Amino acid sequence: MHDSGVSDEMDRVFKALSDATRRRLLDRLHENNGQSLSELCDGLAMSRQAATQHLSLLEAANLVSTVRRGREKLHYLNPVPLHEIQERWIDKFERPHLRALSALKQKAEHAMSPKPKFVYTTYIEATPEKVWEALTDPETSAAYWGHSNVSDWQPGSTWEHRRLDGSGVADVVGTVVESVPPKRLVITWAEPSDDHPDSPSTVTFDLKPLGGTVQLTVTHENLRDEAEFRQAAGGWSAVLSNLKTYLETGKPLSLPAWS
């Protein structure tokens, strides 16, 4: 059943990428992520209705995610499906030819505040409760993330992203800002040696049941510089792919080399 679901997802991705107009829309998001419908249509010989139809197909393929900001609906490039294609097929056969796809995956956006820095969405065959447990349970998070997420997950509490070597050392620390199981979790994210403790980045996990799956959207914002941007871009793609694989098959991919 899982193989069929994965195949259906990949079919939607390849179908979406087969159209030149939709590829152009992805290019525009790559150039400037977090655009409204009006901004995407600007400069393109396309009606709003046509653009909406193309964007709907890209959303269905999980290549584009959307976030509401006031009355506007902002569109973001989602690199997770591209990362999954890379791991399943391209890395096995054509690693030297990966550069263009990697560039699209690793540099999702350069939007300015207050737009979210990253909006990654993936669809997982599981219940919201199982996904929530995977994010918050120390043993489960260790199985696919390579670190244990430790906290009581109450608003105002601290949380730690601890190594598995028994040292108790945490590579990431923060505070639980909002916790509504199994729907929404907001945490601050910083290294213990952070020189700017008053301005940590923020990670939001939104879980939404959708048929027999869970739509998991991860928003990572308030990143400081290009180096932190690149680290997060590659890191979240690997973590979310591993989470999806673990919950759907019970077997994680190789643990990501990212906190």
ZAVEX-27582 format. One record per residue (C-alpha): residue in three letters; x, y, z. Coordinates in nm, 2 decimals, padded with zeros to 4 digits. Example, Ala and Ser with C-alpha at 12.3 -4.5 7.8 and 13.67 -1.06 7.14 Angstrom:
// ZAVEX-27582
("ALA"; (01.23; -00.45; 00.78))
("SER"; (01.37; -00.11; 00.71))
//
This chain:
// ZAVEX-27582
("MET"; (00.00; 00.00; 00.00))
("HIS"; (00.28; 00.24; 00.09))
("ASP"; (00.46; 00.17; -00.24))
("SER"; (00.14; 00.26; -00.43))
("GLY"; (00.10; 00.58; -00.23))
("VAL"; (00.46; 00.68; -00.29))
("SER"; (00.42; 00.60; -00.66))
("ASP"; (00.11; 00.82; -00.68))
("GLU"; (00.29; 01.11; -00.52))
("MET"; (00.58; 01.08; -00.76))
("ASP"; (00.34; 01.06; -01.05))
("ARG"; (00.19; 01.39; -00.95))
("VAL"; (00.53; 01.55; -00.91))
("PHE"; (00.65; 01.44; -01.25))
("LYS"; (00.32; 01.55; -01.41))
("ALA"; (00.35; 01.89; -01.25))
("LEU"; (00.71; 01.93; -01.37))
("SER"; (00.63; 01.83; -01.73))
("ASP"; (00.46; 02.16; -01.80))
("ALA"; (00.68; 02.46; -01.90))
("THR"; (00.45; 02.71; -01.74))
("ARG"; (00.45; 02.53; -01.41))
("ARG"; (00.83; 02.51; -01.42))
("ARG"; (00.84; 02.88; -01.49))
("LEU"; (00.63; 02.94; -01.18))
("LEU"; (00.87; 02.73; -00.97))
("ASP"; (01.16; 02.93; -01.12))
("ARG"; (00.99; 03.26; -01.01))
("LEU"; (00.95; 03.12; -00.66))
("HIS"; (01.31; 03.01; -00.66))
("GLU"; (01.41; 03.36; -00.75))
("ASN"; (01.19; 03.52; -00.49))
("ASN"; (01.00; 03.29; -00.26))
("GLY"; (00.68; 03.38; -00.07))
("GLN"; (00.49; 03.56; -00.36))
("SER"; (00.12; 03.63; -00.38))
("LEU"; (-00.08; 03.53; -00.69))
("SER"; (-00.06; 03.89; -00.82))
("GLU"; (00.32; 03.89; -00.79))
("LEU"; (00.35; 03.56; -00.97))
("CYS"; (00.13; 03.68; -01.25))
("ASP"; (00.32; 04.00; -01.29))
("GLY"; (00.52; 03.99; -01.61))
("LEU"; (00.37; 03.66; -01.73))
("ALA"; (00.13; 03.64; -02.02))
("MET"; (-00.13; 03.45; -01.81))
("SER"; (-00.46; 03.52; -01.64))
("ARG"; (-00.51; 03.49; -01.27))
("GLN"; (-00.74; 03.20; -01.34))
("ALA"; (-00.48; 03.01; -01.54))
("ALA"; (-00.21; 03.08; -01.28))
("THR"; (-00.45; 02.95; -01.00))
("GLN"; (-00.51; 02.63; -01.19))
("HIS"; (-00.13; 02.57; -01.24))
("LEU"; (-00.06; 02.65; -00.88))
("SER"; (-00.33; 02.41; -00.77))
("LEU"; (-00.15; 02.13; -00.96))
("LEU"; (00.18; 02.23; -00.80))
("GLU"; (00.02; 02.23; -00.46))
("ALA"; (-00.13; 01.88; -00.53))
("ALA"; (00.21; 01.76; -00.62))
("ASN"; (00.35; 01.91; -00.29))
("LEU"; (00.59; 02.13; -00.49))
("VAL"; (00.43; 02.45; -00.36))
("SER"; (00.31; 02.53; -00.01))
("THR"; (00.09; 02.83; 00.09))
("VAL"; (00.07; 03.04; 00.40))
("ARG"; (-00.19; 03.31; 00.48))
("ARG"; (-00.06; 03.65; 00.58))
("GLY"; (-00.35; 03.88; 00.64))
("ARG"; (-00.57; 03.88; 00.33))
("GLU"; (-00.29; 03.75; 00.11))
("LYS"; (-00.20; 03.39; 00.02))
("LEU"; (00.17; 03.35; -00.01))
("HIS"; (00.33; 03.07; -00.22))
("TYR"; (00.65; 02.90; -00.13))
("LEU"; (00.87; 02.65; -00.31))
("ASN"; (00.87; 02.32; -00.13))
("PRO"; (01.19; 02.12; -00.19))
("VAL"; (01.10; 01.80; -00.01))
("PRO"; (00.96; 01.61; -00.31))
("LEU"; (01.27; 01.71; -00.51))
("HIS"; (01.48; 01.58; -00.23))
("GLU"; (01.29; 01.25; -00.23))
("ILE"; (01.34; 01.21; -00.61))
("GLN"; (01.71; 01.28; -00.56))
("GLU"; (01.74; 01.01; -00.29))
("ARG"; (01.53; 00.75; -00.46))
("TRP"; (01.66; 00.77; -00.81))
("ILE"; (01.91; 01.04; -00.90))
("ASP"; (02.17; 00.97; -00.63))
("LYS"; (02.18; 00.61; -00.73))
("PHE"; (02.26; 00.68; -01.10))
("GLU"; (02.34; 01.03; -01.19))
("ARG"; (02.50; 01.21; -00.90))
("PRO"; (02.73; 01.42; -01.13))
("HIS"; (02.42; 01.56; -01.30))
("LEU"; (02.25; 01.67; -00.98))
("ARG"; (02.37; 02.04; -00.96))
("ALA"; (02.06; 02.21; -01.11))
("LEU"; (01.82; 02.01; -00.89))
("SER"; (02.03; 02.06; -00.58))
("ALA"; (02.04; 02.44; -00.64))
("LEU"; (01.66; 02.44; -00.65))
("LYS"; (01.64; 02.24; -00.33))
("GLN"; (01.90; 02.41; -00.12))
("LYS"; (01.81; 02.77; -00.18))
("ALA"; (01.43; 02.78; -00.13))
("GLU"; (01.39; 03.15; -00.08))
("HIS"; (01.54; 03.49; 00.00))
("ALA"; (01.22; 03.66; 00.12))
("MET"; (01.25; 03.94; 00.37))
("SER"; (01.08; 03.95; 00.71))
("PRO"; (00.79; 03.92; 00.81))
("LYS"; (00.75; 03.64; 00.55))
("PRO"; (00.85; 03.29; 00.68))
("LYS"; (01.20; 03.19; 00.58))
("PHE"; (01.10; 02.83; 00.50))
("VAL"; (00.77; 02.65; 00.45))
("TYR"; (00.82; 02.28; 00.39))
("THR"; (00.52; 02.05; 00.35))
("THR"; (00.51; 01.67; 00.33))
("TYR"; (00.22; 01.42; 00.34))
("ILE"; (00.26; 01.12; 00.57))
("GLU"; (00.05; 00.81; 00.59))
("ALA"; (-00.01; 00.82; 00.96))
("THR"; (-00.24; 00.98; 01.22))
("PRO"; (-00.17; 01.32; 01.37))
("GLU"; (-00.11; 01.15; 01.70))
("LYS"; (00.17; 00.94; 01.55))
("VAL"; (00.33; 01.23; 01.38))
("TRP"; (00.32; 01.44; 01.70))
("GLU"; (00.48; 01.15; 01.89))
("ALA"; (00.75; 01.13; 01.64))
("LEU"; (00.83; 01.50; 01.68))
("THR"; (00.82; 01.50; 02.06))
("ASP"; (00.90; 01.16; 02.20))
("PRO"; (01.28; 01.12; 02.28))
("GLU"; (01.31; 00.75; 02.16))
("THR"; (01.10; 00.80; 01.84))
("SER"; (01.28; 01.12; 01.74))
("ALA"; (01.62; 00.95; 01.80))
("ALA"; (01.52; 00.67; 01.55))
("TYR"; (01.49; 00.90; 01.25))
("TRP"; (01.66; 01.23; 01.35))
("GLY"; (01.98; 01.11; 01.52))
("HIS"; (01.90; 01.33; 01.83))
("SER"; (01.64; 01.30; 02.10))
("ASN"; (01.39; 01.58; 02.14))
("VAL"; (01.34; 01.62; 02.52))
("SER"; (01.08; 01.83; 02.70))
("ASP"; (00.75; 01.82; 02.88))
("TRP"; (00.62; 02.02; 02.58))
("GLN"; (00.43; 02.27; 02.79))
("PRO"; (00.42; 02.64; 02.68))
("GLY"; (00.71; 02.82; 02.85))
("SER"; (00.91; 02.50; 02.91))
("THR"; (01.26; 02.45; 02.77))
("TRP"; (01.34; 02.18; 02.52))
("GLU"; (01.66; 02.01; 02.41))
("HIS"; (01.79; 01.83; 02.10))
("ARG"; (02.02; 01.58; 02.27))
("ARG"; (02.30; 01.37; 02.12))
("LEU"; (02.26; 00.99; 02.14))
("ASP"; (02.61; 00.91; 02.28))
("GLY"; (02.49; 00.92; 02.64))
("SER"; (02.67; 01.25; 02.72))
("GLY"; (02.35; 01.44; 02.77))
("VAL"; (02.49; 01.72; 02.54))
("ALA"; (02.23; 01.92; 02.35))
("ASP"; (02.32; 02.06; 02.01))
("VAL"; (02.00; 02.27; 01.99))
("VAL"; (01.80; 02.43; 02.28))
("GLY"; (01.50; 02.65; 02.30))
("THR"; (01.16; 02.72; 02.45))
("VAL"; (00.82; 02.58; 02.38))
("VAL"; (00.62; 02.88; 02.26))
("GLU"; (00.29; 02.70; 02.17))
("SER"; (00.18; 02.34; 02.21))
("VAL"; (-00.15; 02.22; 02.09))
("PRO"; (-00.13; 01.84; 02.05))
("PRO"; (-00.16; 01.69; 01.80))
("LYS"; (-00.21; 02.00; 01.58))
("ARG"; (00.05; 02.27; 01.63))
("LEU"; (00.39; 02.30; 01.80))
("VAL"; (00.60; 02.62; 01.80))
("ILE"; (00.95; 02.63; 01.95))
("THR"; (01.25; 02.86; 01.95))
("TRP"; (01.57; 02.71; 01.80))
("ALA"; (01.93; 02.80; 01.89))
("GLU"; (02.27; 02.65; 01.96))
("PRO"; (02.36; 02.65; 02.33))
("SER"; (02.66; 02.87; 02.25))
("ASP"; (02.45; 03.12; 02.05))
("ASP"; (02.59; 03.47; 02.08))
("HIS"; (02.24; 03.62; 02.02))
("PRO"; (02.01; 03.45; 02.27))
("ASP"; (01.75; 03.72; 02.24))
("SER"; (01.68; 03.66; 01.88))
("PRO"; (01.66; 03.28; 01.81))
("SER"; (01.50; 03.14; 01.51))
("THR"; (01.15; 02.99; 01.54))
("VAL"; (01.02; 02.65; 01.41))
("THR"; (00.65; 02.58; 01.37))
("PHE"; (00.51; 02.24; 01.31))
("ASP"; (00.15; 02.24; 01.18))
("LEU"; (-00.03; 01.90; 01.15))
("LYS"; (-00.35; 01.86; 00.96))
("PRO"; (-00.54; 01.54; 00.89))
("LEU"; (-00.61; 01.49; 00.52))
("GLY"; (-00.79; 01.17; 00.43))
("GLY"; (-00.57; 00.89; 00.54))
("THR"; (-00.26; 01.11; 00.56))
("VAL"; (-00.13; 01.40; 00.77))
("GLN"; (-00.02; 01.72; 00.61))
("LEU"; (00.28; 01.83; 00.80))
("THR"; (00.40; 02.19; 00.74))
("VAL"; (00.73; 02.31; 00.89))
("THR"; (00.80; 02.68; 00.90))
("HIS"; (01.15; 02.80; 01.00))
("GLU"; (01.19; 03.17; 01.03))
("ASN"; (01.42; 03.44; 01.17))
("LEU"; (01.73; 03.28; 01.03))
("ARG"; (02.02; 03.52; 01.06))
("ASP"; (02.25; 03.48; 00.75))
("GLU"; (02.32; 03.28; 00.43))
("ALA"; (02.52; 03.01; 00.62))
("GLU"; (02.23; 02.94; 00.85))
("PHE"; (01.99; 02.95; 00.56))
("ARG"; (02.19; 02.69; 00.37))
("GLN"; (02.21; 02.46; 00.67))
("ALA"; (01.84; 02.47; 00.74))
("ALA"; (01.75; 02.42; 00.37))
("GLY"; (01.94; 02.10; 00.34))
("GLY"; (01.87; 01.99; 00.70))
("TRP"; (01.49; 02.01; 00.69))
("SER"; (01.47; 01.83; 00.36))
("ALA"; (01.66; 01.53; 00.50))
("VAL"; (01.48; 01.53; 00.83))
("LEU"; (01.13; 01.54; 00.68))
("SER"; (01.21; 01.27; 00.42))
("ASN"; (01.35; 01.05; 00.70))
("LEU"; (01.04; 01.11; 00.92))
("LYS"; (00.81; 01.02; 00.64))
("THR"; (01.00; 00.70; 00.56))
("TYR"; (01.02; 00.60; 00.92))
("LEU"; (00.64; 00.64; 00.99))
("GLU"; (00.53; 00.48; 00.67))
("THR"; (00.77; 00.18; 00.67))
("GLY"; (00.92; 00.16; 01.01))
("LYS"; (01.27; 00.19; 00.86))
("PRO"; (01.44; 00.53; 00.86))
("LEU"; (01.68; 00.64; 00.59))
("SER"; (02.04; 00.70; 00.68))
("LEU"; (02.04; 00.95; 00.97))
("PRO"; (02.09; 01.31; 00.85))
("ALA"; (02.42; 01.49; 00.94))
("TRP"; (02.23; 01.79; 01.07))
("SER"; (02.12; 01.88; 01.43))
//
